[in-house]
Amino acid sequence: MPQPPRPGTRLACTPRNPQPLSRIAGSGARLFAAFVLLLTTSLAALPGTLWARDTPLGVSTELEALNEGFRALYRERTRQVLEDLPLVLVVQNHTITAVRGAQRRLYPVPLQRYNEARAVIHATLGFHGLMSTLERAGASHADWARLETFLLSLERTRLASARSSLMDNERAEAAQILAILHRTGSEALAARSVTKAAIANTLRRTEPRLAAMTHSVGQAHAAAMLKVLQTVRAEASEQEWDTVVAVVTGPMTPRRNNLETAIVASALGKQHLGTRIFYSENIFSVDGALAYLQTLIGDRELSQHVFNTPHRMWEDLFAPVSRGLVDSDFYTELAQ
């Protein structure tokens, strides 16, 4: 099971959106690290010091043992802070789990069309992966039997999707996507040849159909999840809903505009993105999401107490130094 970042293992950037928030981590140990950095810098500047000498034997081990004890105290408090939250929602694409202290209630999200569409959509990813591998190997070394197997899988997907719960327009788009992939694959198999241009041209022809299919299925998924969120809200007290915190689980790939996060933001308010709505990269379980959230909430309390601002520990502790190098706040986003 993927694990959340351990408190204090790395410094984090301030979240400007909920997507890359697995980079958020922090602990009281960072304050200790900052003190050590300042101390060592000062010592290095003093003439005639013995700074070049190795650390006395055993000191490093002793400090590490002390550090582990301090971190244990920090983790104990982060657990308590999380337990004080009236309502936490862990949002997975198939289930929303409402957590109240030690109590959990599961709200399933209907996913039949969503799951059936994925087989067709991912066929294009499989096509790209396999055909690119064959092209790289070259005609004489390519494993053409793999392409034969892939073509059979495309045909099975076509037959199954025709009997699926997809809407008529979605089934039509699926059939066209699979036919385009099958035609290019068959031609490559017959010629024992595949080129990068053929791969790209084929995938570009599927793009309008993929876009139409994902739009239709995505809207259905959003409607289903919003309906579940409405049920959760109806069963929550006003105070719970006014302070609810949500964690959306998902893959670690830092893609923008995650659908489940957008759905939650439309229900709770987009102004809460990054403060009460979080995206947890590469975490797929309820326990993992809660462990991740306790670090965020614990750091928020610590930040308030140390810096008198709630989100300072969600920023690199050395941010003032960063601003001396880059004269503004920044986040290393993906290209627009």
C-alpha positions as YAML, in Angstrom:
chain: A
units: angstrom
residues:
- id: 1
  name: MET
  ca: [0.00, 0.00, 0.00]
- id: 2
  name: PRO
  ca: [1.45, 3.40, -0.92]
- id: 3
  name: GLN
  ca: [2.53, 5.37, 2.12]
- id: 4
  name: PRO
  ca: [2.13, 9.12, 2.79]
- id: 5
  name: PRO
  ca: [5.24, 11.24, 3.22]
- id: 6
  name: ARG
  ca: [6.81, 10.82, 6.64]
- id: 7
  name: PRO
  ca: [6.68, 14.03, 8.67]
- id: 8
  name: GLY
  ca: [9.98, 15.84, 8.53]
- id: 9
  name: THR
  ca: [11.52, 13.79, 5.71]
- id: 10
  name: ARG
  ca: [11.54, 16.63, 3.19]
- id: 11
  name: LEU
  ca: [10.62, 20.27, 2.88]
- id: 12
  name: ALA
  ca: [7.55, 21.31, 1.00]
- id: 13
  name: CYS
  ca: [6.20, 24.02, -1.28]
- id: 14
  name: THR
  ca: [3.12, 26.06, -0.54]
- id: 15
  name: PRO
  ca: [0.12, 24.47, -2.30]
- id: 16
  name: ARG
  ca: [-1.38, 26.67, -4.97]
- id: 17
  name: ASN
  ca: [-3.74, 23.95, -6.07]
- id: 18
  name: PRO
  ca: [-4.79, 20.65, -4.54]
- id: 19
  name: GLN
  ca: [-3.08, 18.46, -7.11]
- id: 20
  name: PRO
  ca: [0.56, 18.24, -5.98]
- id: 21
  name: LEU
  ca: [0.00, 18.29, -2.29]
- id: 22
  name: SER
  ca: [1.88, 15.09, -1.59]
- id: 23
  name: ARG
  ca: [4.87, 17.45, -1.59]
- id: 24
  name: ILE
  ca: [3.49, 19.01, 1.59]
- id: 25
  name: ALA
  ca: [5.35, 17.62, 4.59]
- id: 26
  name: GLY
  ca: [6.86, 19.08, 7.71]
- id: 27
  name: SER
  ca: [7.62, 18.69, 11.37]
- id: 28
  name: GLY
  ca: [9.15, 20.34, 14.34]
- id: 29
  name: ALA
  ca: [12.39, 18.66, 13.27]
- id: 30
  name: ARG
  ca: [12.67, 21.30, 10.53]
- id: 31
  name: LEU
  ca: [13.09, 23.97, 13.19]
- id: 32
  name: PHE
  ca: [15.93, 21.95, 14.64]
- id: 33
  name: ALA
  ca: [17.46, 21.58, 11.16]
- id: 34
  name: ALA
  ca: [17.28, 25.34, 10.63]
- id: 35
  name: PHE
  ca: [19.06, 25.92, 13.93]
- id: 36
  name: VAL
  ca: [21.80, 23.46, 12.99]
- id: 37
  name: LEU
  ca: [22.25, 25.16, 9.60]
- id: 38
  name: LEU
  ca: [22.61, 28.60, 11.18]
- id: 39
  name: LEU
  ca: [25.01, 27.28, 13.79]
- id: 40
  name: THR
  ca: [27.24, 25.51, 11.29]
- id: 41
  name: THR
  ca: [27.32, 28.56, 9.02]
- id: 42
  name: SER
  ca: [28.41, 30.73, 11.92]
- id: 43
  name: LEU
  ca: [31.13, 28.29, 12.96]
- id: 44
  name: ALA
  ca: [32.45, 27.99, 9.44]
- id: 45
  name: ALA
  ca: [32.87, 31.77, 9.30]
- id: 46
  name: LEU
  ca: [35.04, 31.91, 12.43]
- id: 47
  name: PRO
  ca: [38.80, 31.99, 11.84]
- id: 48
  name: GLY
  ca: [40.86, 29.28, 13.43]
- id: 49
  name: THR
  ca: [37.97, 26.96, 14.12]
- id: 50
  name: LEU
  ca: [38.28, 23.21, 13.96]
- id: 51
  name: TRP
  ca: [35.30, 23.02, 11.60]
- id: 52
  name: ALA
  ca: [37.10, 20.80, 9.09]
- id: 53
  name: ARG
  ca: [37.47, 18.00, 11.64]
- id: 54
  name: ASP
  ca: [35.04, 15.08, 11.64]
- id: 55
  name: THR
  ca: [32.16, 14.98, 14.11]
- id: 56
  name: PRO
  ca: [33.24, 13.12, 17.26]
- id: 57
  name: LEU
  ca: [32.40, 9.44, 17.14]
- id: 58
  name: GLY
  ca: [28.91, 8.68, 18.44]
- id: 59
  name: VAL
  ca: [27.58, 12.24, 18.38]
- id: 60
  name: SER
  ca: [25.75, 11.80, 15.07]
- id: 61
  name: THR
  ca: [24.17, 8.54, 16.25]
- id: 62
  name: GLU
  ca: [23.10, 10.14, 19.50]
- id: 63
  name: LEU
  ca: [21.51, 13.11, 17.71]
- id: 64
  name: GLU
  ca: [19.65, 10.81, 15.34]
- id: 65
  name: ALA
  ca: [18.23, 8.85, 18.27]
- id: 66
  name: LEU
  ca: [17.13, 12.09, 19.94]
- id: 67
  name: ASN
  ca: [15.64, 13.25, 16.64]
- id: 68
  name: GLU
  ca: [13.51, 10.09, 16.40]
- id: 69
  name: GLY
  ca: [12.16, 10.75, 19.88]
- id: 70
  name: PHE
  ca: [11.23, 14.32, 18.98]
- id: 71
  name: ARG
  ca: [9.51, 13.13, 15.80]
- id: 72
  name: ALA
  ca: [7.50, 10.57, 17.77]
- id: 73
  name: LEU
  ca: [6.17, 13.37, 19.98]
- id: 74
  name: TYR
  ca: [5.28, 15.36, 16.86]
- id: 75
  name: ARG
  ca: [3.42, 12.42, 15.28]
- id: 76
  name: GLU
  ca: [1.48, 11.84, 18.50]
- id: 77
  name: ARG
  ca: [0.13, 15.38, 18.36]
- id: 78
  name: THR
  ca: [-0.74, 15.23, 14.66]
- id: 79
  name: ARG
  ca: [-2.93, 12.20, 15.36]
- id: 80
  name: GLN
  ca: [-4.74, 14.11, 18.10]
- id: 81
  name: VAL
  ca: [-5.32, 17.11, 15.83]
- id: 82
  name: LEU
  ca: [-6.89, 14.92, 13.16]
- id: 83
  name: GLU
  ca: [-9.17, 13.25, 15.70]
- id: 84
  name: ASP
  ca: [-10.52, 16.68, 16.66]
- id: 85
  name: LEU
  ca: [-11.93, 17.30, 13.17]
- id: 86
  name: PRO
  ca: [-15.74, 16.80, 13.24]
- id: 87
  name: LEU
  ca: [-15.96, 15.37, 9.69]
- id: 88
  name: VAL
  ca: [-13.40, 14.20, 7.15]
- id: 89
  name: LEU
  ca: [-14.30, 12.94, 3.68]
- id: 90
  name: VAL
  ca: [-11.93, 10.56, 1.94]
- id: 91
  name: VAL
  ca: [-12.93, 10.70, -1.72]
- id: 92
  name: GLN
  ca: [-12.06, 7.77, -3.96]
- id: 93
  name: ASN
  ca: [-13.53, 7.48, -7.44]
- id: 94
  name: HIS
  ca: [-15.63, 4.49, -6.31]
- id: 95
  name: THR
  ca: [-16.44, 5.42, -2.67]
- id: 96
  name: ILE
  ca: [-16.74, 8.43, -0.39]
- id: 97
  name: THR
  ca: [-15.89, 7.58, 3.22]
- id: 98
  name: ALA
  ca: [-17.20, 9.90, 5.94]
- id: 99
  name: VAL
  ca: [-14.91, 9.77, 8.98]
- id: 100
  name: ARG
  ca: [-16.03, 11.02, 12.38]
- id: 101
  name: GLY
  ca: [-13.33, 10.17, 14.89]
- id: 102
  name: ALA
  ca: [-13.13, 6.37, 14.96]
- id: 103
  name: GLN
  ca: [-16.41, 5.96, 13.07]
- id: 104
  name: ARG
  ca: [-16.54, 5.49, 9.31]
- id: 105
  name: ARG
  ca: [-19.44, 5.35, 6.91]
- id: 106
  name: LEU
  ca: [-19.05, 4.32, 3.28]
- id: 107
  name: TYR
  ca: [-21.04, 5.83, 0.43]
- id: 108
  name: PRO
  ca: [-20.52, 3.87, -2.83]
- id: 109
  name: VAL
  ca: [-20.32, 5.81, -6.10]
- id: 110
  name: PRO
  ca: [-21.86, 4.08, -9.16]
- id: 111
  name: LEU
  ca: [-19.05, 3.39, -11.63]
- id: 112
  name: GLN
  ca: [-20.27, 0.93, -14.26]
- id: 113
  name: ARG
  ca: [-20.11, 3.22, -17.30]
- id: 114
  name: TYR
  ca: [-16.92, 4.82, -16.00]
- id: 115
  name: ASN
  ca: [-15.17, 1.48, -15.65]
- id: 116
  name: GLU
  ca: [-16.40, 0.15, -18.98]
- id: 117
  name: ALA
  ca: [-15.21, 3.26, -20.79]
- id: 118
  name: ARG
  ca: [-11.75, 2.92, -19.28]
- id: 119
  name: ALA
  ca: [-11.04, -0.28, -21.23]
- id: 120
  name: VAL
  ca: [-11.63, 1.57, -24.49]
- id: 121
  name: ILE
  ca: [-9.73, 4.70, -23.47]
- id: 122
  name: HIS
  ca: [-6.76, 2.72, -22.20]
- id: 123
  name: ALA
  ca: [-6.65, 0.74, -25.45]
- id: 124
  name: THR
  ca: [-5.13, 3.87, -27.00]
- id: 125
  name: LEU
  ca: [-2.46, 3.99, -24.30]
- id: 126
  name: GLY
  ca: [-1.74, 0.31, -24.89]
- id: 127
  name: PHE
  ca: [-1.51, 0.92, -28.64]
- id: 128
  name: HIS
  ca: [0.99, 3.73, -28.11]
- id: 129
  name: GLY
  ca: [3.10, 1.66, -25.74]
- id: 130
  name: LEU
  ca: [3.20, -1.51, -27.83]
- id: 131
  name: MET
  ca: [3.66, 0.11, -31.23]
- id: 132
  name: SER
  ca: [6.40, 2.40, -29.93]
- id: 133
  name: THR
  ca: [8.17, -0.64, -28.47]
- id: 134
  name: LEU
  ca: [7.96, -2.50, -31.79]
- id: 135
  name: GLU
  ca: [9.20, 0.54, -33.69]
- id: 136
  name: ARG
  ca: [12.15, 0.93, -31.37]
- id: 137
  name: ALA
  ca: [13.08, -2.77, -31.70]
- id: 138
  name: GLY
  ca: [13.11, -2.63, -35.49]
- id: 139
  name: ALA
  ca: [11.44, -4.99, -37.96]
- id: 140
  name: SER
  ca: [13.94, -7.83, -37.54]
- id: 141
  name: HIS
  ca: [13.86, -7.87, -33.74]
- id: 142
  name: ALA
  ca: [10.26, -6.85, -32.99]
- id: 143
  name: ASP
  ca: [8.02, -9.40, -31.28]
- id: 144
  name: TRP
  ca: [5.18, -9.40, -33.80]
- id: 145
  name: ALA
  ca: [3.32, -12.07, -31.83]
- id: 146
  name: ARG
  ca: [2.56, -9.41, -29.23]
- id: 147
  name: LEU
  ca: [0.83, -7.36, -31.88]
- id: 148
  name: GLU
  ca: [-1.27, -10.36, -32.90]
- id: 149
  name: THR
  ca: [-2.37, -10.75, -29.27]
- id: 150
  name: PHE
  ca: [-3.12, -7.04, -29.02]
- id: 151
  name: LEU
  ca: [-5.33, -7.14, -32.11]
- id: 152
  name: LEU
  ca: [-7.31, -10.00, -30.57]
- id: 153
  name: SER
  ca: [-7.74, -7.92, -27.40]
- id: 154
  name: LEU
  ca: [-9.04, -5.00, -29.44]
- id: 155
  name: GLU
  ca: [-11.63, -7.26, -31.07]
- id: 156
  name: ARG
  ca: [-12.74, -8.65, -27.71]
- id: 157
  name: THR
  ca: [-13.02, -5.09, -26.37]
- id: 158
  name: ARG
  ca: [-15.17, -4.10, -29.36]
- id: 159
  name: LEU
  ca: [-17.57, -7.00, -28.80]
- id: 160
  name: ALA
  ca: [-17.78, -6.42, -25.04]
- id: 161
  name: SER
  ca: [-18.29, -2.65, -25.31]
- id: 162
  name: ALA
  ca: [-21.14, -3.23, -27.76]
- id: 163
  name: ARG
  ca: [-22.95, -5.13, -24.97]
- id: 164
  name: SER
  ca: [-21.97, -2.71, -22.20]
- id: 165
  name: SER
  ca: [-23.97, -0.12, -20.28]
- id: 166
  name: LEU
  ca: [-22.38, 2.69, -22.31]
- id: 167
  name: MET
  ca: [-24.84, 5.05, -23.97]
- id: 168
  name: ASP
  ca: [-25.49, 4.61, -27.70]
- id: 169
  name: ASN
  ca: [-23.27, 7.54, -28.64]
- id: 170
  name: GLU
  ca: [-20.50, 6.26, -26.35]
- id: 171
  name: ARG
  ca: [-20.64, 2.79, -27.87]
- id: 172
  name: ALA
  ca: [-20.41, 4.35, -31.35]
- id: 173
  name: GLU
  ca: [-17.34, 6.36, -30.36]
- id: 174
  name: ALA
  ca: [-15.78, 3.27, -28.79]
- id: 175
  name: ALA
  ca: [-16.31, 1.22, -31.96]
- id: 176
  name: GLN
  ca: [-14.65, 3.89, -34.10]
- id: 177
  name: ILE
  ca: [-11.66, 4.24, -31.75]
- id: 178
  name: LEU
  ca: [-11.05, 0.50, -31.70]
- id: 179
  name: ALA
  ca: [-11.49, 0.22, -35.48]
- id: 180
  name: ILE
  ca: [-8.85, 2.91, -36.09]
- id: 181
  name: LEU
  ca: [-6.37, 1.18, -33.79]
- id: 182
  name: HIS
  ca: [-7.12, -2.24, -35.28]
- id: 183
  name: ARG
  ca: [-6.64, -1.06, -38.86]
- id: 184
  name: THR
  ca: [-3.20, 0.46, -38.23]
- id: 185
  name: GLY
  ca: [-2.13, -2.55, -36.17]
- id: 186
  name: SER
  ca: [-3.20, -4.97, -38.89]
- id: 187
  name: GLU
  ca: [-1.33, -3.02, -41.55]
- id: 188
  name: ALA
  ca: [1.82, -2.95, -39.42]
- id: 189
  name: LEU
  ca: [1.57, -6.69, -38.80]
- id: 190
  name: ALA
  ca: [1.16, -7.48, -42.50]
- id: 191
  name: ALA
  ca: [4.08, -5.26, -43.50]
- id: 192
  name: ARG
  ca: [6.20, -6.15, -40.46]
- id: 193
  name: SER
  ca: [6.88, -2.45, -40.19]
- id: 194
  name: VAL
  ca: [5.76, 0.42, -37.98]
- id: 195
  name: THR
  ca: [6.86, 4.06, -37.96]
- id: 196
  name: LYS
  ca: [6.59, 6.92, -35.49]
- id: 197
  name: ALA
  ca: [4.55, 8.86, -38.06]
- id: 198
  name: ALA
  ca: [2.02, 6.03, -38.35]
- id: 199
  name: ILE
  ca: [1.66, 5.85, -34.58]
- id: 200
  name: ALA
  ca: [1.12, 9.60, -34.22]
- id: 201
  name: ASN
  ca: [-1.28, 9.84, -37.17]
- id: 202
  name: THR
  ca: [-3.38, 6.99, -35.81]
- id: 203
  name: LEU
  ca: [-3.65, 8.45, -32.33]
- id: 204
  name: ARG
  ca: [-4.53, 11.89, -33.70]
- id: 205
  name: ARG
  ca: [-7.44, 10.33, -35.58]
- id: 206
  name: THR
  ca: [-8.75, 8.82, -32.35]
- id: 207
  name: GLU
  ca: [-8.51, 12.09, -30.39]
- id: 208
  name: PRO
  ca: [-11.88, 13.69, -31.33]
- id: 209
  name: ARG
  ca: [-13.67, 10.44, -30.54]
- id: 210
  name: LEU
  ca: [-11.80, 10.03, -27.27]
- id: 211
  name: ALA
  ca: [-12.66, 13.60, -26.30]
- id: 212
  name: ALA
  ca: [-16.36, 13.04, -27.01]
- id: 213
  name: MET
  ca: [-16.41, 9.79, -25.07]
- id: 214
  name: THR
  ca: [-14.55, 11.10, -22.01]
- id: 215
  name: HIS
  ca: [-16.76, 14.19, -21.91]
- id: 216
  name: SER
  ca: [-19.93, 12.10, -21.87]
- id: 217
  name: VAL
  ca: [-18.70, 9.55, -19.36]
- id: 218
  name: GLY
  ca: [-17.05, 12.22, -17.21]
- id: 219
  name: GLN
  ca: [-20.29, 14.16, -16.92]
- id: 220
  name: ALA
  ca: [-22.09, 11.01, -15.81]
- id: 221
  name: HIS
  ca: [-19.40, 10.29, -13.21]
- id: 222
  name: ALA
  ca: [-19.60, 13.86, -11.89]
- id: 223
  name: ALA
  ca: [-23.37, 13.67, -11.58]
- id: 224
  name: ALA
  ca: [-23.17, 10.37, -9.70]
- id: 225
  name: MET
  ca: [-20.56, 11.63, -7.25]
- id: 226
  name: LEU
  ca: [-22.34, 14.92, -6.65]
- id: 227
  name: LYS
  ca: [-25.49, 12.99, -5.80]
- id: 228
  name: VAL
  ca: [-23.54, 11.00, -3.20]
- id: 229
  name: LEU
  ca: [-22.06, 14.20, -1.76]
- id: 230
  name: GLN
  ca: [-25.56, 15.62, -1.46]
- id: 231
  name: THR
  ca: [-26.54, 12.57, 0.58]
- id: 232
  name: VAL
  ca: [-23.51, 13.02, 2.83]
- id: 233
  name: ARG
  ca: [-24.39, 16.67, 3.35]
- id: 234
  name: ALA
  ca: [-28.00, 15.86, 4.18]
- id: 235
  name: GLU
  ca: [-26.85, 13.48, 6.92]
- id: 236
  name: ALA
  ca: [-24.25, 15.87, 8.38]
- id: 237
  name: SER
  ca: [-24.87, 18.59, 10.92]
- id: 238
  name: GLU
  ca: [-24.46, 22.21, 9.89]
- id: 239
  name: GLN
  ca: [-21.32, 22.52, 12.01]
- id: 240
  name: GLU
  ca: [-19.80, 19.39, 10.45]
- id: 241
  name: TRP
  ca: [-20.41, 20.60, 6.91]
- id: 242
  name: ASP
  ca: [-19.12, 24.09, 7.65]
- id: 243
  name: THR
  ca: [-15.77, 22.64, 8.79]
- id: 244
  name: VAL
  ca: [-15.55, 19.48, 6.67]
- id: 245
  name: VAL
  ca: [-12.14, 18.57, 5.26]
- id: 246
  name: ALA
  ca: [-11.84, 16.40, 2.14]
- id: 247
  name: VAL
  ca: [-8.94, 14.35, 0.81]
- id: 248
  name: VAL
  ca: [-9.13, 13.08, -2.77]
- id: 249
  name: THR
  ca: [-7.01, 10.02, -3.51]
- id: 250
  name: GLY
  ca: [-5.39, 9.44, -6.87]
- id: 251
  name: PRO
  ca: [-2.26, 8.66, -8.88]
- id: 252
  name: MET
  ca: [1.00, 10.48, -8.32]
- id: 253
  name: THR
  ca: [1.21, 11.85, -11.86]
- id: 254
  name: PRO
  ca: [0.92, 15.63, -11.37]
- id: 255
  name: ARG
  ca: [-1.83, 16.22, -13.91]
- id: 256
  name: ARG
  ca: [-3.95, 19.32, -13.62]
- id: 257
  name: ASN
  ca: [-7.72, 19.44, -13.23]
- id: 258
  name: ASN
  ca: [-8.37, 16.15, -11.46]
- id: 259
  name: LEU
  ca: [-12.08, 15.37, -11.92]
- id: 260
  name: GLU
  ca: [-12.87, 14.08, -8.41]
- id: 261
  name: THR
  ca: [-11.18, 17.15, -6.87]
- id: 262
  name: ALA
  ca: [-13.26, 19.42, -9.09]
- id: 263
  name: ILE
  ca: [-16.43, 17.58, -8.09]
- id: 264
  name: VAL
  ca: [-15.68, 18.05, -4.40]
- id: 265
  name: ALA
  ca: [-14.80, 21.72, -4.95]
- id: 266
  name: SER
  ca: [-18.10, 22.32, -6.72]
- id: 267
  name: ALA
  ca: [-19.91, 20.93, -3.66]
- id: 268
  name: LEU
  ca: [-17.80, 22.48, -0.87]
- id: 269
  name: GLY
  ca: [-16.66, 25.67, -2.62]
- id: 270
  name: LYS
  ca: [-13.61, 26.17, -4.81]
- id: 271
  name: GLN
  ca: [-12.23, 28.71, -2.33]
- id: 272
  name: HIS
  ca: [-11.32, 25.74, -0.11]
- id: 273
  name: LEU
  ca: [-8.96, 24.15, -2.65]
- id: 274
  name: GLY
  ca: [-5.62, 23.75, -0.91]
- id: 275
  name: THR
  ca: [-6.93, 24.59, 2.56]
- id: 276
  name: ARG
  ca: [-9.82, 22.17, 3.18]
- id: 277
  name: ILE
  ca: [-9.74, 20.18, -0.07]
- id: 278
  name: PHE
  ca: [-6.56, 18.25, -0.75]
- id: 279
  name: TYR
  ca: [-5.35, 15.91, -3.48]
- id: 280
  name: SER
  ca: [-3.18, 13.08, -2.14]
- id: 281
  name: GLU
  ca: [-0.82, 11.77, -4.80]
- id: 282
  name: ASN
  ca: [-0.15, 8.04, -4.99]
- id: 283
  name: ILE
  ca: [-2.41, 7.27, -2.03]
- id: 284
  name: PHE
  ca: [-5.35, 4.95, -2.66]
- id: 285
  name: SER
  ca: [-6.57, 3.79, 0.77]
- id: 286
  name: VAL
  ca: [-8.64, 5.50, 3.44]
- id: 287
  name: ASP
  ca: [-5.97, 4.90, 6.09]
- id: 288
  name: GLY
  ca: [-3.27, 6.30, 3.82]
- id: 289
  name: ALA
  ca: [-5.31, 9.42, 3.09]
- id: 290
  name: LEU
  ca: [-5.96, 9.99, 6.80]
- id: 291
  name: ALA
  ca: [-2.27, 9.58, 7.64]
- id: 292
  name: TYR
  ca: [-1.47, 12.12, 4.95]
- id: 293
  name: LEU
  ca: [-4.11, 14.52, 6.23]
- id: 294
  name: GLN
  ca: [-2.89, 14.34, 9.81]
- id: 295
  name: THR
  ca: [0.48, 15.67, 8.65]
- id: 296
  name: LEU
  ca: [-1.20, 18.60, 6.92]
- id: 297
  name: ILE
  ca: [-3.44, 19.46, 9.85]
- id: 298
  name: GLY
  ca: [-0.66, 18.95, 12.40]
- id: 299
  name: ASP
  ca: [1.61, 21.25, 10.42]
- id: 300
  name: ARG
  ca: [-1.13, 23.86, 10.26]
- id: 301
  name: GLU
  ca: [-1.38, 23.96, 14.05]
- id: 302
  name: LEU
  ca: [2.40, 23.98, 14.42]
- id: 303
  name: SER
  ca: [2.66, 26.78, 11.87]
- id: 304
  name: GLN
  ca: [0.11, 28.86, 13.74]
- id: 305
  name: HIS
  ca: [1.93, 28.43, 17.03]
- id: 306
  name: VAL
  ca: [5.44, 29.07, 15.71]
- id: 307
  name: PHE
  ca: [4.87, 31.61, 12.94]
- id: 308
  name: ASN
  ca: [1.42, 32.99, 13.85]
- id: 309
  name: THR
  ca: [0.16, 32.07, 10.37]
- id: 310
  name: PRO
  ca: [-1.68, 28.85, 9.49]
- id: 311
  name: HIS
  ca: [0.19, 27.68, 6.40]
- id: 312
  name: ARG
  ca: [3.86, 28.60, 6.93]
- id: 313
  name: MET
  ca: [4.86, 24.96, 7.46]
- id: 314
  name: TRP
  ca: [3.32, 24.12, 4.08]
- id: 315
  name: GLU
  ca: [6.11, 26.20, 2.60]
- id: 316
  name: ASP
  ca: [9.81, 25.41, 2.45]
- id: 317
  name: LEU
  ca: [11.36, 26.40, 5.77]
- id: 318
  name: PHE
  ca: [14.12, 28.10, 3.81]
- id: 319
  name: ALA
  ca: [11.67, 30.12, 1.70]
- id: 320
  name: PRO
  ca: [13.25, 33.46, 2.75]
- id: 321
  name: VAL
  ca: [16.50, 32.25, 1.19]
- id: 322
  name: SER
  ca: [14.60, 31.14, -1.92]
- id: 323
  name: ARG
  ca: [13.13, 34.62, -2.30]
- id: 324
  name: GLY
  ca: [16.64, 36.02, -2.29]
- id: 325
  name: LEU
  ca: [17.35, 33.90, -5.37]
- id: 326
  name: VAL
  ca: [13.94, 34.17, -7.07]
- id: 327
  name: ASP
  ca: [12.35, 37.46, -6.06]
- id: 328
  name: SER
  ca: [8.79, 36.19, -5.80]
- id: 329
  name: ASP
  ca: [6.75, 33.26, -4.53]
- id: 330
  name: PHE
  ca: [6.73, 30.41, -7.01]
- id: 331
  name: TYR
  ca: [5.61, 26.88, -7.57]
- id: 332
  name: THR
  ca: [7.18, 24.68, -10.22]
- id: 333
  name: GLU
  ca: [4.07, 24.01, -12.24]
- id: 334
  name: LEU
  ca: [3.66, 22.00, -15.41]
- id: 335
  name: ALA
  ca: [3.77, 23.98, -18.63]
- id: 336
  name: GLN
  ca: [0.55, 25.82, -19.50]
...
